[in-house]
Amino acid sequence: MIRVRQIKVKIDEVNLKKCIARKMQVNINNIIDYKIVKKSLDARNNHKLVFVYDFDVTLKDEALYLLKNKNKDIFETQEEKYKFVTKGSKKLNKNIVIIGAGSAGLFCAYVLAENGYKPILFERGEKMEERINTINKFWQTGILNEESNVQFGEGGAGTFSDGKLNTLVKDKNFRMKKVFETFVSCGALAEIMYENKPHIGTDKLRDVIINMRNKIISLGGKIYYNKKLNDIVIKDNKIVGAIINDELIECEVLVLAIGHSASDTFKMLNNKNINMSSKPFAVGVRIMHLQEMINLNQYKIKTDKLPPASYKLTYNTKNNRGVYSFCMCPGGFVVNATSKKGQVVTNGMSNYKRNQLNANSAIIVTVNQKDFNDSLFGGLEFIESIEKRAYELTKGKLAIQKYADYKNNVLSTNFGVVKPITKGDWEFVNINNILPSFVNEAIIEGIEYFDKKIKGFASNDALLVAPETRTSSPIRIVRNENLMSNIVNLFPCGEGAGYAGGITTSAMDGIKVAEEIAKIYSSVL
């Protein structure tokens, strides 16, 4: 097999095989087969937008071709495939229990089940079908289920986002490829395997999660919903059980894939002397612009041949404070993502087609231990104080303000060209009264700088929605080189444990934990 890189293709070109033949300087009939490895958009030349592809090509007389080839963009390659670890020999006497059916927990269970283990997964929220109804009811009525919401439930918080899969993690073991292949086998479109900025879309991701559930069960795993972890049982510094809905579930291994919003679980673990530490995070707002404006800035032309444009922006303030865009949702919604009564949280969400009028993204400011009480739960308390201030001002609705009014520290009373596209009700609020002053100052400085990169980003009519506070876990559950905590066979996992940041990295961490378990135990109970 031959890897062919850096093939530039016009955005309206349909004959990819012809483009490959031209790059390789071969007769098109000599190409037996090809597969897209990577696809990205080169928008540096405003007058000549092109896609850039890498392909794996099967060619007639490959050995002869490679012998004569002088092009460094063309070379022999081997199939890139994920391989599970060699299993250990220790007998597994009791169950492997996984807490949390988000991306990390699901992939940990999926890979274990694929390899002969029969994990038991407990999720505090509802299964997908019921969770969707509960969340829609919350958005329509404001009635919140604290155990099943945008943060908790099958699929985790990422299910009600954009389904973005891009990550900068180096992947020499091909765990990321395993994640994408699993998603495709469970219903995601094959394009995620090669798109530079792949996404599934929240609407399609829901069905993918259901198919993953069914596969885990078909392989002998079990999944239970509306089952909350109340406590853990430790004997001789080793995990021996979990208290689920006040019932003892004996286990030999316990995986904690609890998500970044499980503050009650963090406090329980602290009472059990599980080693944890506080960590930096970021808070801020969501900003909404017309997607058409973002498209024109990024592409410089009007075209229906390109997807809704995204962006990634970073800035360091004069006070050396980081400000950056996060979880950018082209053509999406801003959603009420609250999980606790008396608090308000926002997030972004896009369907696969990304066909809403507005683009939205979090604009967030780095926060570290110097900004809050430097105790284990200081960051958690900092976040909760912001969310509670928002609730006091909105009574549970999203807080909205035009950017011009935010800069001038006055309440908005109307909208300009950008109208809110949200899931959940909103209220005009002066966001300066929700966020700490250093966060407000940094956001304004950052947005004004971003306007130099995207003309119109600091438009008076841009809409801010607050607060964006659940960007990452403020807590890290400490683990060793074998991914265990200070308690034997207790495996912290994923974003909530402080080791991931999004759907893909959480899934990869779930796979890593599954591998560490398998290194110890054979797959037979």
C-alpha distance (Angstrom), angle and dihedral (degrees) to the residues before:
residue distance angle dihedral
M1 . . .
I2 3.80 . .
R3 3.80 126.7 .
V4 3.80 113.5 -144.2
R5 3.79 114.9 -169.4
Q6 3.79 137.7 -168.9
I7 3.79 100.3 22.5
K8 3.80 107.6 167.1
V9 3.78 114.1 -147.5
K10 3.81 128.7 -175.4
I11 3.81 112.2 -114.2
D12 3.81 91.4 -116.4
E13 3.82 95.6 45.2
V14 3.81 113.6 118.4
N15 3.82 103.1 175.2
L16 3.80 103.2 79.6
K17 3.79 92.9 165.6
K18 3.79 89.3 61.4
C19 3.83 90.3 52.4
I20 3.81 90.9 51.1
A21 3.80 92.0 49.8
R22 3.79 90.5 50.9
K23 3.81 93.0 50.9
M24 3.82 92.7 46.1
Q25 3.81 92.7 40.6
V26 3.79 92.8 -131.5
N27 3.77 136.0 127.2
I28 3.80 108.8 -88.1
N29 3.81 89.4 -127.5
N30 3.81 89.9 63.3
I31 3.81 90.3 66.7
I32 3.81 106.7 93.6
D33 3.80 97.1 179.5
Y34 3.79 142.4 -21.1
K35 3.78 138.7 -164.2
I36 3.79 129.1 -160.4
V37 3.81 110.5 -117.4
K38 3.79 99.4 174.0
K39 3.79 137.7 4.0
S40 3.79 127.2 -174.6
L41 3.79 137.7 158.5
D42 3.80 121.4 -113.7
A43 3.81 105.5 -154.5
R44 3.81 97.7 163.2
N45 3.80 92.8 106.5
N46 3.81 106.8 60.9
H47 3.80 92.2 -158.3
K48 3.79 98.3 44.2
L49 3.80 114.6 43.1
V50 3.80 111.1 -178.9
F51 3.77 138.2 175.2
V52 3.80 115.2 -125.4
Y53 3.81 116.0 -146.5
D54 3.77 138.1 -170.4
F55 3.82 115.0 -160.1
D56 3.78 138.1 -171.7
V57 3.79 105.9 -140.1
T58 3.80 132.4 -165.8
L59 3.78 108.3 -151.5
K60 3.78 136.8 -176.3
D61 3.82 111.0 -107.3
E62 3.81 92.5 9.4
A63 3.80 95.1 169.8
L64 3.81 92.3 54.4
Y65 3.81 91.7 45.5
L66 3.82 92.7 51.1
L67 3.79 91.0 48.0
K68 3.80 90.5 58.8
N69 3.82 97.7 35.9
K70 3.82 118.1 112.7
N71 3.81 99.0 169.7
K72 3.83 112.3 110.6
D73 3.82 89.8 -153.9
I74 3.82 88.9 64.5
F75 3.80 120.9 65.1
E76 3.79 144.0 138.5
T77 3.80 115.4 -85.8
Q78 3.77 137.8 -176.4
E79 3.78 126.7 -132.5
E80 3.81 110.6 -84.9
K81 3.78 106.3 -137.0
Y82 3.78 135.7 162.5
K83 3.80 114.9 -120.6
F84 3.78 123.8 -164.0
V85 3.79 117.6 -129.0
T86 3.78 126.0 -96.7
K87 3.79 106.5 -90.6
G88 3.77 123.9 -116.9
S89 3.78 123.6 -121.4
K90 3.78 103.1 -129.9
K91 3.80 113.6 119.0
L92 3.79 115.4 -113.4
N93 3.80 105.1 -136.3
K94 3.81 99.4 175.4
N95 3.77 137.9 24.0
I96 3.76 132.3 -65.0
V97 3.80 103.3 -129.0
I98 3.81 122.5 -164.7
I99 3.80 121.6 -164.6
G100 3.80 114.3 -151.6
A101 3.81 131.9 29.7
G102 3.77 97.5 -141.4
S103 3.79 122.3 117.1
A104 3.83 94.4 -70.5
G105 3.79 96.5 45.9
L106 3.80 94.7 43.1
F107 3.80 94.2 51.0
C108 3.79 92.5 44.5
A109 3.81 88.7 53.3
Y110 3.82 93.4 41.6
V111 3.81 95.6 52.9
L112 3.81 93.0 43.1
A113 3.81 90.9 49.7
E114 3.82 91.2 48.1
N115 3.78 89.4 55.9
G116 3.77 99.1 50.6
Y117 3.79 102.2 -87.7
K118 3.78 120.6 122.9
P119 3.80 105.7 -144.5
I120 3.80 123.4 -173.4
L121 3.79 114.0 -139.0
F122 3.82 123.0 -162.0
E123 3.81 121.6 -165.2
R124 3.81 122.6 -171.4
G125 3.81 91.8 -150.9
E126 3.77 133.5 57.5
K127 3.79 131.2 -76.6
M128 3.79 113.8 -93.0
E129 3.79 99.6 -94.6
E130 3.80 93.1 52.1
R131 3.79 93.8 38.6
I132 3.80 91.9 57.4
N133 3.81 90.6 55.0
T134 3.81 92.4 46.7
I135 3.81 93.0 50.8
N136 3.81 93.5 46.1
K137 3.80 88.5 51.2
F138 3.81 90.0 51.5
W139 3.80 92.0 50.5
Q140 3.80 90.8 48.9
T141 3.82 100.4 41.3
G142 3.81 108.1 14.3
I143 3.83 90.8 -121.2
L144 3.82 104.5 144.6
N145 3.80 128.2 -154.8
E146 3.82 103.4 -157.2
E147 3.81 92.5 -158.1
S148 3.81 98.7 45.8
N149 3.80 119.3 37.2
V150 3.81 141.6 103.0
Q151 3.82 89.8 -50.1
F152 3.82 101.5 39.0
G153 3.79 130.0 46.5
E154 3.77 140.6 64.7
G155 3.80 110.1 -30.4
G156 3.80 93.9 22.5
A157 3.80 128.0 -126.0
G158 3.81 92.6 -43.7
T159 3.80 92.0 67.8
F160 3.81 90.8 71.6
S161 3.79 96.3 47.9
D162 3.79 130.9 69.1
G163 3.77 97.1 -68.6
K164 3.82 89.4 -120.7
L165 3.79 113.2 177.9
N166 3.80 103.6 -179.5
T167 3.79 117.6 122.0
L168 3.81 137.5 163.6
V169 3.81 93.6 -140.1
K170 3.81 114.6 128.4
D171 3.79 108.8 -120.7
K172 3.80 111.1 -163.6
N173 3.83 90.6 150.7
F174 3.83 92.3 52.3
R175 3.80 93.8 -125.1
M176 3.80 89.3 140.4
K177 3.79 89.8 54.1
K178 3.80 88.1 50.9
V179 3.81 89.7 53.1
F180 3.80 92.8 50.6
E181 3.81 93.5 44.4
T182 3.80 89.1 51.7
F183 3.79 91.7 50.5
V184 3.82 91.0 49.7
S185 3.80 92.5 47.7
C186 3.81 87.5 52.5
G187 3.80 95.6 50.6
A188 3.81 110.8 -75.7
L189 3.80 117.0 131.2
A190 3.82 115.9 -94.2
E191 3.81 91.1 -122.7
I192 3.81 90.4 82.3
M193 3.81 87.0 72.4
Y194 3.82 91.9 69.4
E195 3.81 111.7 13.6
N196 3.80 112.8 115.2
K197 3.82 90.6 -135.6
P198 3.80 103.2 26.3
H199 3.78 122.5 -170.3
I200 3.79 134.4 171.3
G201 3.80 100.5 -160.9
T202 3.78 123.5 -124.6
D203 3.81 92.7 -101.3
K204 3.82 93.7 56.6
L205 3.80 95.3 35.9
R206 3.80 90.8 64.2
D207 3.81 91.5 61.9
V208 3.81 91.1 44.2
I209 3.82 90.2 55.6
I210 3.82 91.4 50.3
N211 3.81 89.9 51.7
M212 3.80 90.8 49.3
R213 3.80 89.1 52.3
N214 3.78 91.9 51.5
K215 3.82 91.7 48.9
I216 3.82 92.3 51.0
I217 3.80 90.4 50.9
S218 3.82 92.7 46.2
L219 3.80 88.6 55.1
G220 3.80 92.7 54.2
G221 3.80 101.4 -91.0
K222 3.79 122.7 129.1
I223 3.80 129.8 -141.3
Y224 3.79 125.9 -166.0
Y225 3.80 126.7 -171.7
N226 3.80 134.2 -155.2
K227 3.81 86.0 31.3
K228 3.80 114.7 133.1
L229 3.79 126.4 -164.9
N230 3.82 106.1 -122.2
D231 3.79 100.4 170.0
I232 3.79 145.1 -16.6
V233 3.80 128.2 -125.7
I234 3.80 119.2 -136.0
K235 3.80 127.5 -174.4
D236 3.79 124.3 179.9
N237 3.82 89.3 -9.4
K238 3.81 91.5 -57.2
I239 3.79 129.8 109.3
V240 3.80 111.8 -110.8
G241 3.78 103.9 161.5
A242 3.78 152.0 -3.7
I243 3.78 128.2 -133.8
I244 3.81 105.9 -134.3
N245 3.80 116.5 -176.7
D246 3.83 86.4 -17.9
E247 3.82 91.9 -54.6
L248 3.82 122.7 116.8
I249 3.80 113.7 -121.4
E250 3.79 110.2 -172.0
C251 3.78 115.6 -142.0
E252 3.78 142.2 166.1
V253 3.80 94.5 -151.5
L254 3.82 128.8 30.9
V255 3.82 121.5 -167.4
L256 3.81 116.0 -163.4
A257 3.82 108.1 -153.0
I258 3.79 91.7 154.8
G259 3.82 102.7 148.9
H260 3.80 129.0 -123.4
S261 3.82 95.8 -80.6
A262 3.82 99.5 58.4
S263 3.80 95.9 106.0
D264 3.81 92.1 154.4
T265 3.81 90.7 56.4
F266 3.81 92.2 48.9
K267 3.80 89.5 55.0
M268 3.81 92.2 48.6
L269 3.81 90.5 51.0
N270 3.78 90.7 50.3
N271 3.80 89.2 54.3
K272 3.81 86.9 55.2
N273 3.81 91.1 53.8
I274 3.79 94.5 -113.6
N275 3.81 107.5 165.0
M276 3.80 110.3 -107.5
S277 3.79 137.3 157.3
S278 3.79 136.8 -165.1
K279 3.81 117.4 -109.7
P280 3.81 138.2 -168.8
F281 3.81 119.8 -90.7
A282 3.80 137.5 162.4
V283 3.81 137.4 -112.0
G284 3.78 135.2 -174.3
V285 3.80 141.9 105.3
R286 3.78 143.6 -57.1
I287 3.79 116.1 -111.4
M288 3.83 123.9 -154.0
H289 3.81 126.2 -157.2
L290 3.78 132.8 164.5
Q291 3.81 107.2 -84.3
E292 3.81 88.5 -137.8
M293 3.83 89.7 63.0
I294 3.79 91.6 51.0
N295 3.81 90.8 48.0
L296 3.80 93.2 51.9
N297 3.79 92.0 48.7
Q298 3.78 94.4 48.5
Y299 3.82 100.0 38.0
K300 3.82 101.5 24.7
I301 3.82 88.9 -146.7
K302 3.79 137.5 71.4
T303 3.80 110.6 -114.8
D304 3.78 139.7 148.3
K305 3.80 91.5 -153.6
L306 3.80 94.3 80.5
P307 3.80 130.7 65.1
P308 3.82 121.7 -111.4
A309 3.79 105.3 -71.7
S310 3.78 124.9 -111.9
Y311 3.79 132.3 -163.6
K312 3.78 141.4 -157.2
L313 3.80 118.3 -154.2
T314 3.81 133.0 -178.2
Y315 3.79 134.5 178.7
N316 3.80 140.4 168.9
T317 3.78 114.1 -142.9
K318 3.80 125.6 -135.8
N319 3.80 86.4 -97.1
N320 3.81 90.0 53.4
R321 3.79 93.3 -107.7
G322 3.81 116.6 148.8
V323 3.81 117.8 -123.6
Y324 3.79 120.0 -179.3
S325 3.78 145.7 156.1
F326 3.78 115.8 -105.8
C327 3.81 135.9 -173.7
M328 3.81 93.8 4.0
C329 3.82 110.8 -159.7
P330 3.82 115.3 -161.7
G331 3.79 113.1 -154.2
G332 3.78 92.2 -0.5
F333 3.78 149.3 126.5
V334 3.79 133.0 -99.9
V335 3.80 105.9 -132.5
N336 3.78 138.4 -161.8
A337 3.82 102.3 -116.1
T338 3.80 99.3 177.9
S339 3.79 119.4 152.5
K340 3.81 102.4 172.6
K341 3.78 130.2 58.3
G342 3.78 112.7 -114.3
Q343 3.82 92.9 29.1
V344 3.82 137.5 86.9
V345 3.83 128.6 -148.3
T346 3.79 130.8 173.4
N347 3.80 133.6 -156.3
G348 3.81 140.3 166.1
M349 3.79 129.4 -107.1
S350 3.81 136.5 -178.1
N351 3.77 133.4 -175.4
Y352 3.80 119.0 -133.8
K353 3.82 94.0 -93.4
R354 3.82 93.2 48.7
N355 3.78 87.9 -150.3
Q356 3.82 103.4 150.0
L357 3.83 117.8 115.4
N358 3.80 95.5 -115.9
A359 3.77 134.8 67.3
N360 3.79 115.8 -151.2
S361 3.77 136.8 -173.4
A362 3.77 138.8 168.7
I363 3.79 114.1 -106.3
I364 3.76 103.7 -159.7
V365 3.78 139.3 178.4
T366 3.78 125.8 -142.7
V367 3.79 115.8 -109.7
N368 3.80 124.4 -168.5
Q369 3.78 139.2 178.0
K370 3.82 92.0 -80.6
D371 3.80 89.5 64.7
F372 3.79 96.6 57.8
N373 3.77 142.1 24.8
D374 3.79 101.3 -58.8
S375 3.77 96.7 -132.1
L376 3.78 128.7 114.3
F377 3.79 92.5 -91.5
G378 3.81 97.6 31.6
G379 3.81 92.6 104.2
L380 3.78 91.9 46.5
E381 3.80 90.7 51.1
F382 3.82 90.0 47.5
I383 3.81 90.8 54.9
E384 3.79 93.6 44.9
S385 3.80 91.7 50.7
I386 3.82 90.3 57.1
E387 3.81 93.0 46.8
K388 3.81 91.3 48.3
R389 3.83 92.0 50.5
A390 3.79 88.5 52.2
Y391 3.80 91.1 51.8
E392 3.79 92.3 49.8
L393 3.80 89.6 56.2
T394 3.81 99.3 40.1
K395 3.84 104.9 25.5
G396 3.78 88.8 -129.3
K397 3.82 101.3 -37.6
L398 3.79 127.9 116.5
A399 3.81 114.3 -88.7
I400 3.83 112.0 -125.5
Q401 3.81 131.4 -173.2
K402 3.79 136.2 162.3
Y403 3.78 112.5 -112.9
A404 3.82 93.6 -121.0
D405 3.80 90.5 55.0
Y406 3.80 91.7 46.1
K407 3.82 89.5 54.5
N408 3.80 90.9 48.2
N409 3.81 93.2 43.9
V410 3.82 94.2 -123.8
L411 3.80 133.7 125.4
S412 3.81 117.5 -98.5
T413 3.79 118.2 -125.2
N414 3.82 102.7 179.2
F415 3.79 144.7 12.1
G416 3.78 132.6 -109.3
V417 3.80 124.8 -156.8
V418 3.81 93.0 -41.7
K419 3.80 113.2 74.9
P420 3.80 122.3 -170.9
I421 3.81 117.6 -96.8
T422 3.78 104.3 -169.6
K423 3.77 145.4 150.7
G424 3.78 103.2 -132.1
D425 3.80 132.0 23.7
W426 3.81 122.5 -67.4
E427 3.78 137.5 -152.9
F428 3.83 132.1 -156.3
V429 3.82 104.8 -109.8
N430 3.79 135.3 161.6
I431 3.78 98.7 -113.5
N432 3.81 90.2 -160.8
N433 3.81 84.9 76.4
I434 3.81 92.5 56.2
L435 3.79 104.1 46.8
P436 3.82 127.4 54.1
S437 3.80 114.0 -96.5
F438 3.83 93.7 -112.7
V439 3.81 89.5 55.8
N440 3.83 92.7 48.7
E441 3.81 91.8 48.8
A442 3.80 92.5 48.7
I443 3.82 93.0 47.5
I444 3.81 92.0 53.3
E445 3.80 92.7 46.4
G446 3.79 90.0 48.2
I447 3.81 95.9 47.4
E448 3.81 91.3 49.7
Y449 3.80 89.0 52.9
F450 3.80 92.6 46.1
D451 3.81 88.1 56.3
K452 3.81 87.1 69.3
K453 3.81 88.7 59.0
I454 3.81 97.9 39.7
K455 3.80 112.8 27.4
G456 3.79 108.2 -133.5
F457 3.79 95.8 24.3
A458 3.83 89.4 118.3
S459 3.81 92.2 44.8
N460 3.80 114.5 152.0
D461 3.82 88.5 -125.5
A462 3.80 96.6 53.7
L463 3.79 109.7 117.3
L464 3.78 125.8 -130.4
V465 3.80 121.4 -157.5
A466 3.79 123.0 -167.9
P467 2.91 151.4 -105.7
E468 3.81 112.7 15.2
T469 3.81 101.9 176.9
R470 3.82 109.6 138.0
T471 3.79 97.3 76.9
S472 3.81 94.5 125.5
S473 3.76 140.6 -17.9
P474 3.83 116.1 -73.7
I475 3.83 87.1 -152.7
R476 3.80 132.5 64.5
I477 3.80 119.9 -159.7
V478 3.78 101.7 -145.2
R479 3.80 116.8 -124.2
N480 3.80 135.4 177.1
E481 3.80 132.2 -126.0
N482 3.81 89.2 -76.7
L483 3.84 89.7 54.0
M484 3.82 92.4 -112.0
S485 3.79 125.2 131.1
N486 3.80 121.2 -130.6
I487 3.82 85.9 -77.6
V488 3.81 113.9 77.5
N489 3.83 113.6 -109.7
L490 3.81 93.9 7.9
F491 3.82 105.3 123.5
P492 3.85 118.1 -168.1
C493 3.79 108.1 -154.0
G494 3.79 142.7 -175.7
E495 3.77 135.1 -8.9
G496 3.79 97.3 -28.8
A497 3.78 91.2 55.3
G498 3.80 89.8 51.8
Y499 3.82 99.4 -107.5
A500 3.80 104.3 103.5
G501 3.78 142.9 35.6
G502 3.78 114.3 -153.6
I503 3.78 142.4 -6.3
T504 3.81 98.4 -58.0
T505 3.80 100.3 43.2
S506 3.80 90.3 44.3
A507 3.80 90.6 51.8
M508 3.79 91.0 48.0
D509 3.79 90.6 50.4
G510 3.80 89.1 51.2
I511 3.80 88.8 54.3
K512 3.82 91.2 48.2
V513 3.80 90.8 53.2
A514 3.82 90.6 48.0
E515 3.82 88.4 53.6
E516 3.80 92.6 51.3
I517 3.81 90.7 51.4
A518 3.79 91.0 48.6
K519 3.81 91.8 50.6
I520 3.80 87.2 64.5
Y521 3.80 105.4 36.0
S522 3.76 138.6 46.4
S523 3.79 114.1 -131.1
V524 3.80 97.1 -109.9
L525 3.82 122.2 95.6
